[in-house]
Amino acid sequence: MKKHLVVQNNKICYTDTGNGPVIVLLHGYLESIDIWEGFATELSKTHQVICFDIPGHGNSDILAEKHSMKEISVMIAESLKILGIKKCFMIGHSMGGYVTLMFHEL
């Protein structure tokens, strides 16, 4: 079931399933959390799986005309903080991979 957070006055859509160590899944350009459905179902058998609609995609708000990888990674970091997640594995596909790399530089 899709949920929403408000981060910096913007709506961020996400799903949260399962229990255990946290895995965050980030989709690619022009995609949404829907691409992770099969992966999330399997991974949630042993992990807590959080999928985010990257800002400007899916059901998340558009932040600006252009989104930098740093702006997106800050939004993901703040979302995780709101959710009380201090440690996670992060997997990104395509643009989500670039966001993942930037996230680790914050």
C-alpha positions as CSV (number, residue, x, y, z in Angstrom):
1,M,0.0,0.0,0.0
2,K,1.4,3.4,-1.0
3,K,1.9,5.9,1.8
4,H,3.1,9.6,1.8
5,L,5.5,11.7,3.8
6,V,5.8,15.4,3.8
7,V,9.4,16.5,3.4
8,Q,10.4,20.1,3.0
9,N,6.7,20.8,2.2
10,N,6.7,18.3,-0.6
11,K,4.9,14.9,-0.8
12,I,7.1,11.9,-1.1
13,C,5.3,8.6,-2.0
14,Y,6.7,5.3,-0.6
15,T,5.9,1.7,0.3
16,D,7.1,-0.1,3.4
17,T,6.8,-3.9,3.7
18,G,8.3,-6.7,5.8
19,N,10.5,-6.8,8.9
20,G,14.2,-7.1,9.5
21,P,17.2,-5.3,8.1
22,V,16.2,-2.4,5.9
23,I,16.6,-2.4,2.1
24,V,15.7,0.8,0.2
25,L,14.9,0.5,-3.5
26,L,15.2,3.5,-5.8
27,H,13.8,3.3,-9.3
28,G,15.2,4.8,-12.5
29,Y,14.3,7.9,-14.6
30,L,10.7,8.1,-15.6
31,E,9.8,5.0,-13.6
32,S,8.0,4.6,-10.2
33,I,8.0,2.3,-7.2
34,D,5.8,0.0,-9.2
35,I,8.9,-1.5,-10.9
36,W,10.0,-3.0,-7.6
37,E,6.8,-4.9,-6.8
38,G,8.1,-8.4,-7.4
39,F,11.5,-7.7,-5.8
40,A,9.8,-6.1,-2.8
41,T,7.5,-9.0,-2.3
42,E,10.4,-11.5,-2.2
43,L,12.8,-9.3,-0.2
44,S,10.1,-8.5,2.4
45,K,10.1,-12.1,3.5
46,T,13.4,-11.5,5.3
47,H,13.8,-7.7,5.3
48,Q,12.0,-4.4,5.7
49,V,11.7,-3.0,2.2
50,I,11.1,0.7,1.5
51,C,10.6,1.9,-2.0
52,F,10.4,5.6,-2.8
53,D,8.9,7.4,-5.7
54,I,11.8,9.7,-6.5
55,P,10.7,13.4,-6.5
56,G,9.1,14.3,-9.8
57,H,8.2,10.7,-10.5
58,G,5.2,8.4,-9.7
59,N,3.1,10.0,-6.9
60,S,5.8,12.2,-5.4
61,D,5.8,16.0,-5.9
62,I,8.0,17.8,-8.3
63,L,10.6,19.9,-6.4
64,A,11.8,22.2,-9.2
65,E,12.1,22.3,-13.0
66,K,15.3,20.2,-12.6
67,H,16.3,17.9,-9.8
68,S,20.0,17.3,-9.0
69,M,21.1,13.9,-7.6
70,K,22.1,15.7,-4.5
71,E,18.6,17.3,-4.0
72,I,17.0,13.9,-4.5
73,S,19.4,12.1,-2.1
74,V,18.8,14.8,0.5
75,M,15.0,14.2,0.2
76,I,15.6,10.4,0.6
77,A,17.8,11.0,3.6
78,E,15.3,13.2,5.2
79,S,12.5,10.7,4.5
80,L,14.5,7.9,6.1
81,K,15.1,10.1,9.1
82,I,11.4,10.8,9.5
83,L,10.8,7.0,9.3
84,G,13.4,6.5,12.0
85,I,15.7,4.5,9.7
86,K,19.3,4.9,10.8
87,K,21.0,2.1,8.8
88,C,20.0,0.5,5.5
89,F,21.1,-1.3,2.4
90,M,20.3,0.8,-0.7
91,I,19.8,-0.5,-4.2
92,G,19.3,1.9,-7.2
93,H,18.4,1.2,-10.8
94,S,19.7,3.6,-13.4
95,M,19.0,7.2,-12.0
96,G,18.3,5.5,-8.7
97,G,21.9,4.2,-8.8
98,Y,23.2,7.8,-9.1
99,V,21.0,8.9,-6.2
100,T,22.4,6.0,-4.2
101,L,26.0,7.0,-4.9
102,M,25.2,10.6,-4.0
103,F,23.4,9.5,-0.8
104,H,26.6,7.9,0.4
105,E,28.5,11.2,0.0
106,L,26.1,13.2,2.2
